[in-house]
Amino acid sequence: MSNKKQLRITSLLLTALALIACGLFTAPNPTPTPIQATDTSSPPTDTPTQLPPPATLPPTATLPPPSPRPTITPTPAPEWVIDFAEPILAEISSRPPDIEDNFGWATDAWTLAGWQAEWRKSVKNGEMILTGGNAQHQGIKFHDYVIEVKARQVEAGQHGIEFMNTPWDSISSGIYCKLTVGHFGCSVKQPAFNKDVPFRTVNTLTVIVKGGQIAAYLNQQPFGYYEDDHYRLYRGSVPYVALKSEGVHAFSEFKVWNITKLEAP
């Protein structure tokens, strides 16, 4: 055998051996482990908490229908208010008083009876204060009038307006009337019209005197009425009008209207 042929065979054998060796020592390619797909579904939703059902309320009680209110019929004003007092009050409302005293200072218009000491009467701060005394006004020379005054109680006791149709010294032949807070009366028939008022409040007293008719108002409300011809007949030369206090009382805003020429209805 020639050398060239022998070299070719040897080369082929070596090549074959090399290929076999590579096949034995080369690590086999492992089979890939399949990857599990990730679960992309949304997470489970929490189950909502079940609230207890609302408490069952008792059925609304059916109230009985309200009782019908009685119809209030306003009390008609007395005839003396409509026929006598109202026309006079309407007439004086359009004109100023003929006599007025706001007690800005002491004057000689008010005098005490001789048995009363002067200290029982004082004037200050727009009020005349009487301590157990009667102060007569000297300027009232007419017998038909409307008197209005405010009265305030400082200490307990009656207080108001005294008036009569004759001078004090001849009272036995005339008629003496008095309007105090809570009472109105005259010496002949003594009609009493009582009304409670709060203690230490300011009250407005109004007296209408015309002929034999006398009407009283308390705080602009009809309070009492008196009628007697004796008051028309027994007229002295000077009427008597005074403010009266049986305790300690303060009077203010004294006003008098002369209604002598006013025609009575």
ROTI-217235 format. One line per field, with one value per residue (C-alpha): x negated, y, z negated; residue in three letters. Coordinates in steps of 0.001 Angstrom, whole numbers, always signed. Example, Ala and Ser with C-alpha at 12.3 -4.5 7.8 and 13.67 -1.06 7.14 Angstrom:
# ROTI-217235
px <- -12300,-13670
py <- -4500,-1060
pz <- -7800,-7140
residu <- ALA,SER
This chain:
# ROTI-217235
px <- +0,-1246,-2098,+491,+3294,+2158,+2106,+5624,+7008,+5276,+6728,+10198,+9866,+8665,+11517,+14007,+12515,+12680,+16363,+17134,+15302,+17245,+20509,+19566,+18334,+20818,+23751,+27093,+29407,+31990,+35619,+37012,+39456,+42777,+43582,+46958,+48987,+49618,+53279,+54161,+57743,+58782,+58409,+61472,+63793,+64461,+67900,+69804,+70631,+74272,+75805,+78616,+81984,+83218,+85274,+88893,+90530,+93926,+96665,+97344,+100092,+103115,+104018,+107621,+108694,+108361,+111455,+112924,+112049,+114975,+115718,+114682,+117215,+115632,+117328,+118996,+117991,+120446,+122870,+121314,+118010,+119515,+122097,+120294,+116552,+115332,+116634,+115002,+111666,+111716,+112341,+109500,+107047,+106904,+105980,+103437,+104471,+105568,+103456,+100273,+97595,+94523,+93070,+89882,+89793,+91919,+94781,+97515,+100165,+100190,+101069,+101396,+104164,+103297,+102762,+100126,+96454,+94689,+92159,+94923,+94665,+91510,+90764,+87744,+86825,+90147,+92273,+94232,+93712,+96367,+95829,+99178,+100724,+103243,+102077,+104831,+104380,+105346,+105740,+108831,+111796,+114213,+116455,+116383,+112969,+110774,+107873,+104977,+101939,+99310,+98848,+96017,+96023,+92888,+94300,+97529,+100819,+103679,+102957,+104933,+107186,+109742,+112357,+115651,+118088,+117973,+115211,+113774,+115496,+118939,+118366,+121431,+123655,+121871,+120455,+116913,+115310,+111995,+110144,+107293,+105321,+107660,+110742,+113186,+116126,+118199,+119615,+123285,+123517,+119943,+119663,+116461,+114541,+111562,+108659,+105285,+102187,+98517,+96785,+94539,+95567,+96443,+100212,+102146,+105309,+107956,+111161,+113899,+116370,+119234,+122381,+123689,+121639,+118251,+116103,+112785,+110043,+107043,+104135,+106359,+108890,+112474,+112520,+115742,+118716,+120856,+123949,+125944,+127725,+126522,+123105,+124692,+126760,+124435,+121658,+119633,+117803,+114488,+114173,+111801,+109213,+106294,+103716,+103800,+101226,+101687,+98106,+95287,+96158,+94801,+97028,+96003,+97408,+100470,+102921,+106369,+108746,+111644,+114726,+117306,+118218,+118223,+121734,+122449,+124070
py <- +0,+3395,+5940,+8499,+6003,+4981,+8638,+9167,+6219,+7326,+10806,+9437,+7270,+10153,+12274,+9560,+9105,+12860,+12981,+10022,+11709,+14917,+12992,+11239,+14250,+16896,+17423,+16714,+19699,+19521,+19652,+23083,+22984,+24464,+27785,+27917,+30896,+33521,+33839,+37363,+37260,+40022,+39195,+37895,+40658,+40822,+39733,+42850,+42799,+42139,+44848,+43797,+44909,+48177,+47845,+47684,+50861,+50591,+51950,+55657,+56140,+57766,+60784,+61654,+64751,+67934,+69093,+72117,+75316,+77231,+80362,+83329,+86066,+89393,+91082,+94217,+97456,+98761,+101362,+104018,+103542,+103963,+106620,+108681,+108114,+107417,+110656,+112713,+110902,+111273,+115021,+115728,+113597,+116355,+119186,+119780,+119733,+122967,+122215,+120172,+119505,+117394,+118150,+119705,+121834,+122504,+124949,+126486,+124710,+121796,+122388,+120063,+120289,+122300,+119240,+117818,+118758,+119969,+117138,+114804,+116361,+116614,+117100,+115563,+113829,+114645,+113195,+114490,+112096,+111976,+110270,+109675,+112886,+114506,+117280,+119443,+121258,+124927,+125677,+123628,+126025,+124039,+121123,+119168,+117751,+114831,+114114,+111843,+111028,+108305,+106743,+104599,+102736,+103132,+101626,+99718,+101550,+102965,+105821,+107600,+110605,+112142,+114535,+116019,+118653,+120798,+122284,+120011,+121857,+121155,+117544,+116454,+118141,+116816,+113654,+112473,+110082,+108313,+106386,+104360,+101588,+98611,+100489,+103173,+104404,+107384,+108185,+107769,+104371,+103171,+101127,+99124,+98082,+96096,+95033,+93669,+95313,+94343,+95847,+98872,+99316,+102636,+102855,+105459,+106714,+108588,+110153,+111716,+113963,+115517,+116617,+113674,+111100,+109866,+107291,+105812,+104196,+102200,+101920,+103081,+100324,+101007,+100483,+101784,+104096,+106067,+108176,+110280,+113582,+114704,+115325,+117614,+119566,+119948,+122031,+124216,+127326,+125487,+121811,+119672,+117583,+116015,+113275,+110856,+108570,+106324,+105053,+106437,+107048,+109007,+110846,+112129,+113592,+115228,+116534,+118151,+118962,+121364,+119826,+122270,+123465,+120002,+118869,+115608,+112968
pz <- +0,+933,-1704,-441,-734,-4167,-5331,-3962,-5946,-9110,-8717,-8269,-11352,-13448,-12238,-13073,-16492,-17088,-16140,-18429,-21288,-20807,-20910,-24165,-26169,-25009,-27610,-26160,-25669,-28569,-27783,-28875,-31771,-30681,-32444,-34098,-32933,-35625,-36647,-35485,-36680,-39167,-42861,-44575,-45742,-49479,-50331,-51604,-55282,-55707,-58033,-60305,-59032,-60584,-63679,-62906,-64240,-65810,-63645,-64115,-66607,-65126,-67236,-67667,-65777,-67857,-69566,-67842,-69656,-70945,-69035,-71132,-70904,-71781,-74681,-73381,-75028,-77600,-76354,-78567,-76758,-73299,-74126,-76766,-77070,-73541,-71939,-74719,-74486,-70696,-71015,-73459,-71495,-68859,-71237,-73991,-77659,-79329,-82392,-82360,-84950,-84179,-87621,-86366,-89527,-92585,-92082,-94208,-92147,-94598,-98234,-101174,-103718,-106815,-108975,-106627,-106915,-103780,-103884,-102721,-99233,-97151,-93452,-91715,-88473,-86816,-89621,-92588,-95481,-98176,-101505,-103178,-101932,-99595,-97267,-95775,-92459,-92752,-89039,-88232,-88252,-86064,-86941,-83647,-82878,-81881,-84221,-83360,-85505,-85768,-89207,-90512,-93809,-95919,-99096,-99599,-100002,-97958,-95582,-92937,-92256,-94605,-93251,-94307,-93104,-96225,-98372,-101026,-103884,-102415,-101419,-103364,-100792,-97730,-96261,-96840,-94378,-94286,-91619,-93048,-91408,-91668,-92917,-91837,-93844,-94943,-98338,-97401,-95721,-96202,-93008,-93269,-90164,-91352,-89206,-90281,-88834,-89234,-92247,-91597,-87984,-86378,-85833,-83898,-85617,-83628,-84953,-82818,-84660,-82705,-84470,-86454,-84528,-85686,-83865,-84914,-82814,-84022,-81577,-78709,-79407,-80592,-84326,-85836,-85403,-87799,-87103,-89543,-89142,-92552,-91066,-88501,-91023,-94000,-92503,-94810,-93712,-93361,-92460,-94440,-92582,-94423,-94112,-97010,-98625,-101632,-101443,-99294,-95661,-92711,-90212,-86783,-83544,-85081,-82437,-82560,-79699,-80194,-78547,-79922,-76427,-74939,-74201,-75919,-73671
residu <- MET,SER,ASN,LYS,LYS,GLN,LEU,ARG,ILE,THR,SER,LEU,LEU,LEU,THR,ALA,LEU,ALA,LEU,ILE,ALA,CYS,GLY,LEU,PHE,THR,ALA,PRO,ASN,PRO,THR,PRO,THR,PRO,ILE,GLN,ALA,THR,ASP,THR,SER,SER,PRO,PRO,THR,ASP,THR,PRO,THR,GLN,LEU,PRO,PRO,PRO,ALA,THR,LEU,PRO,PRO,THR,ALA,THR,LEU,PRO,PRO,PRO,SER,PRO,ARG,PRO,THR,ILE,THR,PRO,THR,PRO,ALA,PRO,GLU,TRP,VAL,ILE,ASP,PHE,ALA,GLU,PRO,ILE,LEU,ALA,GLU,ILE,SER,SER,ARG,PRO,PRO,ASP,ILE,GLU,ASP,ASN,PHE,GLY,TRP,ALA,THR,ASP,ALA,TRP,THR,LEU,ALA,GLY,TRP,GLN,ALA,GLU,TRP,ARG,LYS,SER,VAL,LYS,ASN,GLY,GLU,MET,ILE,LEU,THR,GLY,GLY,ASN,ALA,GLN,HIS,GLN,GLY,ILE,LYS,PHE,HIS,ASP,TYR,VAL,ILE,GLU,VAL,LYS,ALA,ARG,GLN,VAL,GLU,ALA,GLY,GLN,HIS,GLY,ILE,GLU,PHE,MET,ASN,THR,PRO,TRP,ASP,SER,ILE,SER,SER,GLY,ILE,TYR,CYS,LYS,LEU,THR,VAL,GLY,HIS,PHE,GLY,CYS,SER,VAL,LYS,GLN,PRO,ALA,PHE,ASN,LYS,ASP,VAL,PRO,PHE,ARG,THR,VAL,ASN,THR,LEU,THR,VAL,ILE,VAL,LYS,GLY,GLY,GLN,ILE,ALA,ALA,TYR,LEU,ASN,GLN,GLN,PRO,PHE,GLY,TYR,TYR,GLU,ASP,ASP,HIS,TYR,ARG,LEU,TYR,ARG,GLY,SER,VAL,PRO,TYR,VAL,ALA,LEU,LYS,SER,GLU,GLY,VAL,HIS,ALA,PHE,SER,GLU,PHE,LYS,VAL,TRP,ASN,ILE,THR,LYS,LEU,GLU,ALA,PRO
